[in-house]
């Protein structure tokens, strides 16, 4: 079974954060550990050991500089943004490339929403099996297997019950940087065709300069090499300054664009932590304009 390596490492990063003392952790993801097996499961267990466990994130950061603090900051920012959208009355959530995201079970507000999870079949199969082992209720989510490069995304989302006459939140986390430019463009076209006015698109991306060498970030080279060695090389990015125009030409308005470094300064600062997330990784929120 070809389960996404990045989905597994993201679960590990969330498990390590959950193992921190409650007073300083940015979120709680009690299911993250359950998605792991082998050495990654052992690392998550070690991170939960008092005192000794503090060494695990530090060692992880030495081996893979950048990803963990960025993953933690982006998770918290997406959690907060999604919670705000649900509080404002949106009742549909579509998780595109959901991986081992457990928001459908750990965020109280989302339990009143219709949730659709879209992902590659192998990763989704492994996720459902893990959730069954933990006894989590599966009926609150419509699991929809899709390959973004090949399958009919619109048909899959419609079949999963998306009401196209009501706004939704599409969460596209940790996906765009692994797709082709054509697949990103096609996905945005599908979402715009399905989306009612007021729909939100919450997504992540990497700075295009990291891929083409036109921008420098201290942690970039090792980070890029590590994902390439795992067989999941970065293939697509945006130049932040060009993002508003790119989205506008596809029917979306950019609300905000925040690097994980910026988000990290906010969240880690509030928790009095010294973690430093990367400026190469971004979270952005776009919307379908409401009709006048």
N, C-alpha and C positions, 0 to 999 in steps of 0.2 A: 504494500500500500504506500503510495507516494504522498505522505502528509507534509504540508508546507513546513520547512525548517524555520522560516521567520515566524510562523504562527506559534511554533513551539517555543522559540526564544522569547517572544512577546509574553507568552504565558509565564515563563520563568521570571521575567522581569517584574511582572505583576505579582507573582508569588513572593518574590523577595521584598517588594514594597509592603505587601500584606503582613510579612513577618516582622516588620519594624514595630517599635512601641506605638501604641495607639496615639499617644500625644504628638508624634511627629510624622506619622504616615499620611500620605495625601489621599489615599482611598483604601477601601477594603474589598478584596476580591477573593473570597474564600474558596471559589471553585478553580482558581488558576492552577493550583498544585495538582488537581485531579486530572488535568489534561496532559500531564507529563509522565514520561516513562524513562527508565534507565538512568544514565548519568544526570540528566536534567532534573529528574524527580529527586535524585539524591542531593543535588545542589540546593533545591528548594527546601528539602528537609533539614539540611545543614544550616541554611539561613534562618530557620526557626529556632535553632538552639540558642538559649540565652548566652550572651557575651561572645561566645565563639562565632555565632551567626553573623555578627557585625563585619567579620572579615570577608564573607562571601561576596557581598556587593563590591567591596573594595578590590578584590582580586578580579572580579568580572570586569571592572572598569579598566584595570591594567591590561587585560587581554583584549578587550573590545572597547576602546575608549569612545564615548559618545552615546551609544544606543540606550543604555539603561536610564540615565537621567532624562533623556529626550522622550523615551517611552513613558516614563512616569508622568512627566509634565503634560504630554499630549493626552494621556488617558484622563487626567484630572480636568483638563480644559474641555475635552469632548464630553465628559460626564456632566460638567456644569452647564455647558451650552445645550445639551440634550434635555437636561432637567428643566431649564428655562423654557424651552420650546414646548415641552409637555405641559408645564404650568400655564402657558399661554393658550392652551386648548388644542394643540395638535394631537391627534389620536392614532396616527399611523407612523410606524418607524420601519425603514428598510435598511438593513445592514448589508452593505455590498462588500463581498470579500470578508465575511465576518470572522473567519479564523476561529480562535478560541475565545472570542469576546463573550463575556457572561453578563452583559448589561441587562438582558431580558430577565435575569434572575436576581441580580444584586441591586438594581436601582428600583426603589419602591414606586416611583412615579410611572415607570414604563409598564407596570403590570396592568394598567388600565388601557393600554394601547394595543392595537393590532400590529404584531411584529413579524416581519418577513426577513429571514436570513438567506443570503445568496452567497454561495462559495463553490469551490471546486469539489467534485464528488468525493474524492478520497479524504480530504481534510474534514468535510462535513460528516462523512461516515464515522471517522474516528471521534469526532466531537459528540455525536449522538450516542455512540457506545459509551463514552466516558460519562455523559449525563445520566444515562440509564443506570450505570454502576452506582452513581451517587444518589439515585432516587429522585432526581429533580423532575418536576412536571414538564413534559415536553409539549403538551397541548397548547401552551400559550404562544408557541412560535411555529410559523410555517417555514419548514426547511426546504430550500429550493436549490438544487444542484445546477450550477452554470459555469461554463468556461467562458470568460469574458472575450477571449480571442475568437471563439468559434460559434457559440450558441446564441439563440434568439432570446436576448435578455428581456425585451419588452413582453414577449409572450409568456415567459416564465413568471415575471412579476405580476402580470394580469391574472394568470392562473392561480397565483398564490393569494389573490383576493384584494389587491390594492384598489381602493376606490379612487378613480382618477378625477372625480368631481370635488374631492376634498384635499386640503393641503397635507403634506407628509414631511417627514424629515428623512432624508437619505444620508446615511453615515458611510463614508467611503474612506476607511482608515487603513493606512499601510498597504495600499494597492497600486496607486498610479505609477509609482516608481518602478514597478515590475511589468508594466504593459508597454505596448508599442504606442507611438503617437496616434496611429489610426484607431487603435482600440479605445484610447482615452476619448478621442473625438467622437467615436461612434457611441460610446457609453453616455456621454453628455447629451448627444442628440436624442437617444432613447429616453433619458430622464426628462429632458425638456418636453418631449412629446407626451409623456405620461403625467407630467406634473401640473397640478392645479395652481392658480395664483396663490402666493403665500407659502409655497413649498420651499423648504430649506435644503441646501446641500452642504454638508459638513464634511470636509475632506482634508487629507494630508498630501504633501508632496515634498520632494527634495529639490534643492536649488539646481537648476540646469547646469550651472557653472562647475559643479562637482563632477558631472558626467563628461562635459566637453573640455574641462581643464581651464575654463575662463575665470573661475573664482577660487580663492584659496580659503580653506578652513583647516586648522591644525590637525583635527582628528579625521579628516576626510579620507586620506589615503588608506589608512588601516581599516577603516569602516568599509570602504568600497571593496578592498581586497577580501575582507572576511565574507561579505555576502556573495561575492563572485565564487570564492572557494566552496561555498555551500550550494552552488548551482543555482542561485537566485540573484543574479547580477542586476544592478540598477540599469534601466534602459530608457527612462523618461524622466524629465523634470520640467519645471517652469522657471523662468526668470521673474522674480517677484514684481518688478516694475511693469512687466508686460501682461500680468495676470488679469487686471481689470478689463483690458481691451479684449483679451482672448475670451473671457466669460461673456462679455457684453455681446460679442458677435455670435454667441451661441444661446442667447436668450436669458442669461443670468446676470444679476447685479452683485458685485462683490461687496459684502458688508464689512468684513475685516480679514486681515491676513497677519498672523502672528507666528514668529519663529518659536521653536521650543526653548531657545535661549531666553527669549522675552517671557514666555510663560513660566519658565523655570525660575527666573528671578522673582516673579510674583509669588509663586506657590512655595518654593523652597525658602524664600525670605520670610514669609509668614510663619513657616514652621521652624525658623532659625536653623536651617540646614545649609551646608556648603556645597551641595551637589550643583554641578554645572551642566546644563543641557546644551545642545548644539544649535548654532545659528543656521546650519545647512538644512535643517528639517523644519517644515512649516505646517501649521494648521490654518485652514481658511474656511470662512462661512460665506456662502452665496445664497441668493434667493431668487425665486421667480417673482417678478414685480406683480403687485396686486393691480387689478384693473381699476381705472379711475371711474 
